[in-house]
Amino acid sequence: MLEQILETKRKEIETIILPPQNNVKRISLINALKHSKRKPALIAEVKKASPSKGVIRPNFEPIAIAKAYEEAGAAAISVLTDQRYFEGHRDYLIQVKQAVQVPILRKDFIIDRKQIEESVRIGADAVLLIGEALEVKKLYDLYEEAYEKGLECLVEVHERDTLERILTVFTPKLIGVNNRNLKTFQTSLDTTKEMARLLPKESLFVSESGISSYKEIQTVREYGADAILVGESLMKKENVLSAVRELFGEVNSFVDTP
């Protein structure tokens, strides 16, 4: 499935029309995660659909969802911009960035410099770079270009070999361990456990996918995660503000908010 998505993305890149510069204040994702009151810090995801589950949230209102996340104490918000497989859009990120005061991570399959420039123009604070989707030198080139343009990068890995290849070239400031195998879409928190011992101490560590309960949050925290990225389990709940508080074991949290 990953290779299919990447082939689609290569074709899409040829037709990208760069939007005008969106002049917004950039906010550091790394600083937000480091200084979050919640431990691990939460990157909450605005996500309508996925290739494996189809439509997750039919009543999809990106701005209302993002504002509820912010009110619930999310340290940052991730916005899916891939249209074909996740029913996202870059306009969703533009809208969310203008509506909240926390950093915005652009979640997409970024494989080309043009997408870095596009991310800058739509107002992203950080971008996702997927280790399994890129040859290491290309990943590092995109990483360097992103930082030169004022963006931070969440470098995501799933396989041990991928991480080891990356670390022979550079040490990312922010590393995400995806508990979901992008080839099979199977998910296991054991991935976080196994990869944690291999991560450089100077890198901030995000556990991604497969987290849907307070117990699981405690589990990945014990494994060493500084932050978590959660989307699907929150998007399935009608009231996402309450869903965040429930996820973190905070009781008496019901508020009638989308």
C-alpha positions in Angstrom: 0.0 0.0 0.0 2.8 2.4 0.8 4.3 2.1 -2.7 0.9 2.7 -4.2 0.5 5.9 -2.2 3.9 7.1 -3.1 3.3 6.4 -6.8 0.1 8.5 -6.6 2.0 11.2 -4.8 4.7 11.4 -7.5 2.0 12.1 -10.1 0.4 14.7 -7.9 3.6 16.6 -7.4 3.8 17.2 -11.1 0.5 19.1 -10.9 1.1 21.1 -7.7 0.3 24.8 -8.0 2.0 26.6 -5.2 -0.4 28.9 -3.3 0.5 32.5 -2.2 2.6 32.9 0.9 0.4 32.6 4.0 2.1 35.0 6.4 1.6 33.4 9.8 3.7 33.2 13.0 5.5 29.9 13.2 5.4 28.1 16.5 8.0 25.5 17.5 6.6 22.0 17.7 9.6 20.8 19.6 9.3 23.5 22.3 5.5 22.9 22.6 6.1 19.2 23.2 8.9 19.8 25.7 6.9 22.3 27.7 3.5 20.5 27.7 1.8 20.1 31.0 0.8 16.6 30.0 3.4 13.9 30.0 3.6 12.5 27.4 2.6 15.5 25.3 -0.3 15.1 22.9 -0.2 15.7 19.1 -3.9 15.4 18.3 -4.8 14.6 14.7 -7.4 16.2 12.4 -8.2 13.2 10.2 -11.3 12.3 8.2 -10.4 9.0 6.7 -7.7 6.4 6.2 -6.9 3.8 3.6 -7.5 0.9 6.0 -10.6 2.1 7.8 -12.3 4.3 5.2 -14.2 7.3 6.5 -13.6 7.7 10.2 -15.5 10.9 10.8 -18.4 11.6 8.4 -19.3 14.9 10.2 -15.9 16.4 9.6 -15.4 20.1 10.7 -11.6 20.7 10.9 -11.8 24.1 12.6 -14.3 23.0 15.3 -12.2 19.8 15.9 -8.9 21.8 16.1 -10.4 24.3 18.6 -11.7 21.5 20.8 -8.3 19.9 20.7 -6.7 23.1 21.8 -9.2 23.7 24.6 -8.5 20.1 25.7 -4.8 20.9 26.1 -3.3 19.3 23.1 0.3 20.5 22.7 0.1 20.4 18.9 -2.3 19.5 16.1 -1.6 17.3 13.2 -3.6 17.9 10.0 -3.9 15.3 7.2 -3.5 17.0 3.8 -3.4 13.9 1.5 -6.6 13.9 -0.6 -6.6 10.6 -2.4 -6.2 8.2 0.6 -7.1 10.3 3.7 -9.7 12.8 2.2 -7.6 15.6 3.6 -6.7 18.9 1.9 -4.1 21.6 2.3 -6.9 24.1 2.8 -7.8 22.3 6.1 -4.3 23.1 7.4 -4.6 26.8 6.3 -8.0 27.0 8.2 -6.7 25.3 11.3 -3.5 27.3 11.5 -5.6 30.5 11.5 -8.0 29.2 14.2 -5.6 28.0 16.9 -2.5 29.1 18.8 -0.6 25.7 18.9 1.9 24.4 16.4 0.5 22.6 13.3 2.2 19.5 11.9 1.5 18.8 8.2 0.8 15.0 7.9 1.4 13.9 4.3 3.7 11.8 2.2 6.4 14.4 1.5 9.0 13.2 -1.0 9.9 16.4 -2.9 11.2 19.9 -2.4 8.1 21.4 -3.9 6.1 20.0 -1.0 8.4 21.6 1.5 7.8 25.0 -0.2 4.1 24.3 -0.3 4.1 23.5 3.4 5.8 26.8 4.2 3.3 28.7 2.1 0.2 27.1 3.7 1.5 27.9 7.2 2.7 24.6 8.6 5.0 24.7 11.6 6.4 21.3 11.0 6.2 18.5 8.4 6.3 14.7 8.6 9.2 12.9 6.8 8.7 9.1 6.6 11.8 7.0 6.8 10.3 4.0 4.9 9.2 6.4 2.1 12.6 8.0 1.3 16.2 7.0 0.6 18.2 8.4 3.5 20.1 11.0 1.6 16.9 12.4 0.1 15.3 12.4 3.5 18.2 14.4 4.9 18.1 16.8 2.0 14.4 17.5 2.6 15.1 17.7 6.4 17.8 20.4 5.9 15.7 22.3 3.4 12.7 22.3 5.8 14.8 23.7 8.6 16.4 26.3 6.3 12.8 27.5 5.5 11.8 27.7 9.1 10.0 24.3 9.4 10.7 21.6 11.9 10.5 17.9 11.0 9.1 14.8 12.6 11.1 12.0 11.2 9.0 8.8 11.3 10.3 5.3 11.3 8.8 1.8 11.8 11.6 -0.6 11.1 14.9 -0.9 13.0 16.9 -1.0 9.8 15.4 2.3 8.7 16.3 4.0 11.9 19.9 2.7 11.8 20.4 3.9 8.2 19.1 7.4 9.2 21.4 7.6 12.3 24.5 6.9 10.2 23.8 10.1 8.3 22.3 12.5 10.9 20.4 12.6 14.2 16.9 14.0 13.9 15.8 16.4 16.6 12.3 14.8 16.7 11.8 11.1 15.9 8.4 9.4 15.6 8.0 5.6 16.0 5.0 4.5 14.0 3.4 1.5 15.7 1.5 0.8 12.4 3.3 -1.0 9.6 2.5 1.0 6.5 2.8 -2.1 4.3 0.4 -4.3 6.2 -1.4 -1.7 8.4 -1.0 -4.0 11.4 -0.4 -2.1 14.7 1.4 -3.0 17.9 2.8 -0.9 20.8 5.6 -3.4 20.9 7.2 -1.4 18.1 7.6 1.5 20.5 9.1 -0.8 23.1 11.6 -2.3 20.7 12.6 0.9 19.0 12.9 3.0 22.2 16.2 1.5 23.2 17.7 2.4 19.8 16.8 6.1 19.9 19.4 8.8 20.6 18.9 10.4 24.0 19.1 13.9 22.4 16.1 13.2 20.1 12.6 13.9 21.3 10.6 10.7 21.0 7.0 10.5 19.7 5.0 7.2 19.7 2.5 7.2 16.9 -0.7 5.2 16.1 -2.5 2.5 18.1 -3.0 4.5 21.2 -6.6 4.6 22.4 -6.6 4.4 26.2 -5.0 5.8 29.3 -3.4 2.4 30.0 -1.8 2.5 26.6 -0.5 6.1 27.2 1.1 4.8 30.5 2.6 1.9 28.6 4.3 4.1 25.9 5.4 6.6 28.6 7.1 3.7 30.4 8.8 2.8 27.2 10.2 6.4 27.1 7.9 8.3 24.8 8.0 12.1 25.3 4.9 12.6 23.2 2.1 10.7 21.5 0.3 11.2 18.2 -3.3 10.2 18.3 -5.9 10.5 15.6 -8.3 7.6 14.9 -9.4 6.9 18.4 -10.2 10.6 19.0 -11.9 11.1 15.6 -14.3 8.2 16.3 -15.7 10.1 19.4 -18.4 12.7 18.7 -17.1 15.0 21.5 -13.3 15.2 20.9 -12.7 17.5 23.9 -14.1 14.9 26.2 -12.3 12.2 24.3 -8.9 13.8 25.0 -9.6 14.1 28.7 -10.9 10.6 28.9 -7.8 9.4 27.0 -5.6 10.9 29.7 -7.7 9.6 32.6 -9.2 12.9 33.5 -12.7 12.4 35.0 -15.7 14.6 35.1 -14.7 16.1 31.8 -17.9 16.2 29.8 -18.3 19.4 27.8 -20.8 19.7 25.0 -18.2 20.5 22.3 -17.7 18.9 18.9 
